[in-house]
Amino acid sequence: DLELVGYTTCDGCPGGNVEYAGAELVKNGAEVIHLATGLVVGYPPCPYIDTFVTFLEKRYPVKVIVGTHPIPPSYLDMHTHLGTFETSPAKEYLSNILSDAVTREKYA
C-alpha cells in the first residue's frame, strides 16, 4: 500500500523550504520522499538536486527518489534538442523519469 502523507514545493531557488518540508513529511510518516520530475526537466534543470538528495538522506531516516512521473514527450524532445542532459548533473536522474514512449505520451 502507498499512503501520500504530504506534498509541498521547494519554494524556489535555492530551495529554502527543503529542510522544513523534509521535517514535516517525516513527522507525517514519510518513509520515501520523491523530488518532483520538474526539478530535472525545468529550463534549466535545478542545480541543487544533488544537494537536496544528500541533505534529506543525511538529515532524515528516508530514502529520496528524484522523479514523480515520466518526463512528458515535449520536455524530452526540447531537452534533447538543446543538449541539456549531455552536460547537466540532472542526467543521472533520467533513468527515474524515462519510461516507454506509450507511457510518456500519457503525460503529453
VORO-652257 format. One record per atom (N, C-alpha, C): residue in three letters; atom name; y, x, z. Coordinates in steps of 0.02 Angstrom, whole numbers, plus 32768, in hexadecimal, padded with zeros to 4 digits. Layout:
- residu/atome/Y/X/Z
- ALA/CA/Y/X/Z $
...
//
This chain:
- residu/atome/Y/X/Z
- ASP/N/7FC4/8029/8000 $
- ASP/CA/8000/8000/8000 $
- ASP/C/803E/802B/8000 $
- LEU/N/8071/8011/7FE3 $
- LEU/CA/80B1/8033/7FE0 $
- LEU/C/80E6/8006/8000 $
- GLU/N/810E/8024/802B $
- GLU/CA/8144/7FFE/804B $
- GLU/C/8185/8023/803F $
- LEU/N/81B5/8000/8023 $
- LEU/CA/81F8/801C/8018 $
- LEU/C/821E/8015/805A $
- VAL/N/8234/804E/8076 $
- VAL/CA/8256/804B/80B7 $
- VAL/C/82A1/805B/80B2 $
- GLY/N/82B8/806A/8076 $
- GLY/CA/82FF/8078/806E $
- GLY/C/8310/808C/8027 $
- TYR/N/8350/8087/8019 $
- TYR/CA/836A/8097/7FD7 $
- TYR/C/83B3/80AB/7FE1 $
- THR/N/83C7/80E3/7FC5 $
- THR/CA/840C/80F9/7FCF $
- THR/C/8420/8125/7F94 $
- THR/N/845D/813F/7F97 $
- THR/CA/8476/816E/7F65 $
- THR/C/8482/81B1/7F87 $
- CYS/N/848D/81E4/7F5E $
- CYS/CA/849F/8225/7F79 $
- CYS/C/84E9/8227/7F8D $
- ASP/N/850F/81F6/7F76 $
- ASP/CA/8557/81F0/7F82 $
- ASP/C/8580/821F/7F57 $
- GLY/N/8564/8234/7F1F $
- GLY/CA/8589/825F/7EF1 $
- GLY/C/8589/82A7/7F08 $
- CYS/N/85A1/82D2/7EDC $
- CYS/CA/85A2/831A/7EEA $
- CYS/C/85CC/832A/7F27 $
- PRO/N/85B3/8356/7F50 $
- PRO/CA/8574/837C/7F4B $
- PRO/C/853A/835D/7F71 $
- GLY/N/8538/831B/7F78 $
- GLY/CA/84FF/82FB/7F98 $
- GLY/C/8503/82F6/7FE3 $
- GLY/N/853E/82EB/7FFC $
- GLY/CA/8549/82E8/8044 $
- GLY/C/8521/82B4/8069 $
- ASN/N/8509/8282/8046 $
- ASN/CA/84E3/824C/8067 $
- ASN/C/849A/825E/8070 $
- VAL/N/8482/8293/8051 $
- VAL/CA/843B/82A3/8053 $
- VAL/C/8422/82AD/809A $
- GLU/N/8448/82D0/80C3 $
- GLU/CA/8433/82DC/8108 $
- GLU/C/842B/829B/812E $
- TYR/N/845C/8270/8129 $
- TYR/CA/845B/8231/814F $
- TYR/C/8428/8200/8132 $
- ALA/N/8422/81FF/80F0 $
- ALA/CA/83F2/81D3/80D0 $
- ALA/C/83AB/81E7/80E3 $
- GLY/N/839D/8228/80E4 $
- GLY/CA/835B/823F/80F8 $
- GLY/C/834A/822A/813F $
- ALA/N/8379/8231/816C $
- ALA/CA/836E/821D/81B2 $
- ALA/C/835F/81D2/81B6 $
- GLU/N/8386/81AB/8193 $
- GLU/CA/837D/8162/8194 $
- GLU/C/8339/814E/8176 $
- LEU/N/8327/816C/813E $
- LEU/CA/82E8/815C/811E $
- LEU/C/82AD/816D/814B $
- VAL/N/82AF/81A8/816B $
- VAL/CA/827A/81BC/8198 $
- VAL/C/8277/818E/81D4 $
- LYS/N/82B1/817C/81EF $
- LYS/CA/82B4/814D/8228 $
- LYS/C/8293/810B/8215 $
- ASN/N/829B/80F7/81D6 $
- ASN/CA/827E/80B8/81BF $
- ASN/C/8234/80BE/81AC $
- GLY/N/8218/80FA/81B2 $
- GLY/CA/81D1/8103/81A6 $
- GLY/C/81BE/8125/8165 $
- ALA/N/81ED/8142/8142 $
- ALA/CA/81DD/8162/8102 $
- ALA/C/81AE/819D/810D $
- GLU/N/817B/81A1/80E3 $
- GLU/CA/814E/81DA/80E2 $
- GLU/C/815A/8204/80A3 $
- VAL/N/8176/81E4/8071 $
- VAL/CA/8187/8204/8032 $
- VAL/C/81CD/81ED/801E $
- ILE/N/81F6/821C/8007 $
- ILE/CA/8239/820B/7FED $
- ILE/C/8239/821D/7FA3 $
- HIS/N/824A/81EB/7F7B $
- HIS/CA/8251/81F6/7F33 $
- HIS/C/829B/81FF/7F23 $
- LEU/N/82AD/8236/7F04 $
- LEU/CA/82F1/823F/7EEC $
- LEU/C/82F5/8222/7EA5 $
- ALA/N/832C/8202/7E97 $
- ALA/CA/8334/81DB/7E5A $
- ALA/C/832A/8204/7E1A $
- THR/N/830C/81E4/7DEA $
- THR/CA/8305/8200/7DA7 $
- THR/C/8349/8214/7D8B $
- GLY/N/837C/81EE/7D9D $
- GLY/CA/83C0/81FC/7D85 $
- GLY/C/83D9/8241/7D97 $
- LEU/N/83BF/825F/7DCC $
- LEU/CA/83D4/82A3/7DDD $
- LEU/C/83BE/82D4/7DA7 $
- VAL/N/8386/82C5/7D87 $
- VAL/CA/836C/82F1/7D53 $
- VAL/C/838B/82E1/7D0F $
- VAL/N/8397/82A1/7D01 $
- VAL/CA/83AC/828E/7CBE $
- VAL/C/83F7/8281/7CB8 $
- GLY/N/841D/828E/7CEC $
- GLY/CA/8466/8285/7CE7 $
- GLY/C/8483/82B8/7CB7 $
- TYR/N/84C2/82AE/7CA7 $
- TYR/CA/84E6/82DD/7C7A $
- TYR/C/851C/8300/7CA1 $
- PRO/N/8512/833A/7CBB $
- PRO/CA/84D6/8363/7CB7 $
- PRO/C/84A6/8350/7CF0 $
- PRO/N/8469/836B/7CEF $
- PRO/CA/843C/8360/7D27 $
- PRO/C/845C/837A/7D68 $
- CYS/N/844B/835B/7D9F $
- CYS/CA/8468/8370/7DDF $
- CYS/C/8456/83B8/7DEF $
- PRO/N/8488/83E2/7DFF $
- PRO/CA/847A/8428/7E0E $
- PRO/C/845E/8432/7E55 $
- TYR/N/845A/83FC/7E7C $
- TYR/CA/8445/8402/7EC2 $
- TYR/C/83FF/83E8/7ED0 $
- ILE/N/83D9/83D7/7E9C $
- ILE/CA/8397/83BA/7EA7 $
- ILE/C/836C/83E7/7ED3 $
- ASP/N/8367/8427/7EC2 $
- ASP/CA/833E/8455/7EE9 $
- ASP/C/8354/8458/7F31 $
- THR/N/8396/8458/7F3B $
- THR/CA/83B1/845A/7F7F $
- THR/C/839D/841C/7FA6 $
- PHE/N/83A2/83E2/7F86 $
- PHE/CA/838F/83A3/7FA7 $
- PHE/C/8345/83A4/7FBB $
- VAL/N/831B/83B8/7F8C $
- VAL/CA/82D3/83B9/7F9A $
- VAL/C/82C4/83E8/7FD4 $
- THR/N/82DE/8424/7FD1 $
- THR/CA/82D2/8455/8006 $
- THR/C/82EB/843C/8049 $
- PHE/N/8329/8422/804A $
- PHE/CA/8345/840A/8089 $
- PHE/C/831A/83D2/80A7 $
- LEU/N/830B/839F/807F $
- LEU/CA/82E7/8365/8099 $
- LEU/C/82A2/8378/80B2 $
- GLU/N/827F/83A4/808D $
- GLU/CA/823B/83B7/80A2 $
- GLU/C/823C/83E3/80E0 $
- LYS/N/826F/840B/80E8 $
- LYS/CA/8272/8437/8123 $
- LYS/C/828D/8411/8160 $
- ARG/N/82B8/83E1/8155 $
- ARG/CA/82D8/83BD/818C $
- ARG/C/82AE/8384/81A7 $
- TYR/N/8288/8364/817B $
- TYR/CA/8263/8328/818E $
- TYR/C/8219/832F/817C $
- PRO/N/81EE/830B/819F $
- PRO/CA/81A6/830F/8190 $
- PRO/C/8193/82E2/8156 $
- VAL/N/81AF/82F0/811B $
- VAL/CA/81A3/82C6/80E1 $
- VAL/C/8193/82F1/80A4 $
- LYS/N/8173/82D1/8074 $
- LYS/CA/816A/82EF/8032 $
- LYS/C/81A3/82D5/8007 $
- VAL/N/81BF/8300/7FDD $
- VAL/CA/81F5/82EC/7FB0 $
- VAL/C/81DD/82F1/7F69 $
- ILE/N/81E7/82BB/7F43 $
- ILE/CA/81D4/82B8/7EFD $
- ILE/C/8213/82AA/7ED5 $
- VAL/N/821F/82D1/7EA2 $
- VAL/CA/8258/82C6/7E76 $
- VAL/C/8242/8298/7E3E $
- GLY/N/825F/825D/7E3D $
- GLY/CA/8250/822B/7E0A $
- GLY/C/823C/81E9/7E29 $
- THR/N/8258/81B4/7E0E $
- THR/CA/8248/8170/7E24 $
- THR/C/822B/8146/7DED $
- HIS/N/8235/815A/7DAF $
- HIS/CA/821D/8134/7D75 $
- HIS/C/821F/8162/7D38 $
- PRO/N/81FD/814E/7D03 $
- PRO/CA/81FD/8178/7CC6 $
- PRO/C/8243/817E/7CA8 $
- ILE/N/824E/81B6/7C87 $
- ILE/CA/828D/81C2/7C65 $
- ILE/C/8293/8192/7C29 $
- PRO/N/82CA/816D/7C24 $
- PRO/CA/82D3/8141/7BEB $
- PRO/C/82D6/816A/7BAA $
- PRO/N/82BD/814F/7B73 $
- PRO/CA/82BB/8174/7B34 $
- PRO/C/82FF/818E/7B1E $
- SER/N/8333/8167/7B26 $
- SER/CA/8375/817E/7B0F $
- SER/C/838C/81BC/7B35 $
- TYR/N/837C/81BF/7B75 $
- TYR/CA/838F/81FA/7B9C $
- TYR/C/8366/8237/7B87 $
- LEU/N/8325/822C/7B7D $
- LEU/CA/82FA/8263/7B67 $
- LEU/C/8311/827D/7B23 $
- ASP/N/8320/824F/7AF5 $
- ASP/CA/8338/8264/7AB3 $
- ASP/C/8379/828B/7AB7 $
- MET/N/83A8/8274/7ADE $
- MET/CA/83E9/8296/7AE3 $
- MET/C/83E2/82DA/7B04 $
- HIS/N/83BC/82DE/7B3B $
- HIS/CA/83B3/831F/7B5C $
- HIS/C/838D/8350/7B2F $
- THR/N/835E/8336/7B08 $
- THR/CA/833B/8361/7AD9 $
- THR/C/836B/837B/7AA4 $
- HIS/N/8395/834F/7A8A $
- HIS/CA/83C8/8362/7A58 $
- HIS/C/83F9/8395/7A75 $
- LEU/N/840D/838B/7AB3 $
- LEU/CA/843D/83B9/7AD3 $
- LEU/C/841D/83FA/7AEB $
- GLY/N/83DB/83FB/7AF0 $
- GLY/CA/83BA/8437/7B09 $
- GLY/C/83C0/843E/7B54 $
- THR/N/83D1/8408/7B76 $
- THR/CA/83DE/840A/7BBE $
- THR/C/83A6/842B/7BE5 $
- PHE/N/8369/8416/7BD8 $
- PHE/CA/8331/842C/7C02 $
- PHE/C/8317/8471/7BF0 $
- GLU/N/8333/8490/7BBD $
- GLU/CA/831D/84D3/7BAB $
- GLU/C/8335/8506/7BDF $
- THR/N/836C/84F8/7C00 $
- THR/CA/8388/8528/7C30 $
- THR/C/8393/8509/7C75 $
- SER/N/838E/84C9/7C7C $
- SER/CA/839D/84A7/7CBB $
- SER/C/8365/84AE/7CED $
- PRO/N/8376/84B7/7D2E $
- PRO/CA/8343/84B6/7D62 $
- PRO/C/831F/8472/7D64 $
- ALA/N/833F/843E/7D4A $
- ALA/CA/8321/83FB/7D4A $
- ALA/C/82E1/83F9/7D20 $
- LYS/N/82D9/842B/7CF4 $
- LYS/CA/829E/842D/7CC8 $
- LYS/C/825D/842A/7CF0 $
- GLU/N/825C/8448/7D2A $
- GLU/CA/821E/8448/7D51 $
- GLU/C/8209/8403/7D6A $
- TYR/N/8238/83D4/7D69 $
- TYR/CA/8229/8391/7D81 $
- TYR/C/8216/8360/7D49 $
- LEU/N/8218/8378/7D0C $
- LEU/CA/8208/834C/7CD3 $
- LEU/C/81C3/832E/7CD8 $
- SER/N/8193/8353/7CF1 $
- SER/CA/814F/8339/7CF4 $
- SER/C/814A/82FB/7D1F $
- ASN/N/8178/82F4/7D4F $
- ASN/CA/8178/82B8/7D7A $
- ASN/C/8192/827B/7D56 $
- ILE/N/81BD/8285/7D24 $
- ILE/CA/81DE/824B/7D05 $
- ILE/C/81CC/8240/7CBC $
- LEU/N/81A7/826F/7C9F $
- LEU/CA/818E/8264/7C5B $
- LEU/C/814F/823A/7C62 $
- SER/N/8147/820D/7C36 $
- SER/CA/810B/81E5/7C33 $
- SER/C/80FB/81DB/7BE9 $
- ASP/N/80CA/81B3/7BDB $
- ASP/CA/80BC/81A7/7B95 $
- ASP/C/80F4/817F/7B75 $
- ALA/N/80F9/8181/7B34 $
- ALA/CA/812F/8161/7B0F $
- ALA/C/8131/8116/7B1B $
- VAL/N/80F8/80F6/7B22 $
- VAL/CA/80F6/80AD/7B2D $
- VAL/C/8117/809C/7B6F $
- THR/N/8108/80C1/7BA3 $
- THR/CA/8126/80B4/7BE5 $
- THR/C/8171/80C3/7BE3 $
- ARG/N/8185/80FB/7BC4 $
- ARG/CA/81CD/810B/7BC0 $
- ARG/C/81F2/80D4/7B9C $
- GLU/N/81D4/80B7/7B69 $
- GLU/CA/81F5/8083/7B41 $
- GLU/C/8205/8046/7B6C $
- LYS/N/81DE/803A/7BA0 $
- LYS/CA/81EB/8001/7BCD $
- LYS/C/822C/800B/7BF4 $
- TYR/N/8245/8048/7BF8 $
- TYR/CA/8283/8057/7C1C $
- TYR/C/82BE/805F/7BEC $
- ALA/N/82B4/804C/7BAD $
- ALA/CA/82E9/8053/7B7B $
- ALA/C/8321/8022/7B88 $
//
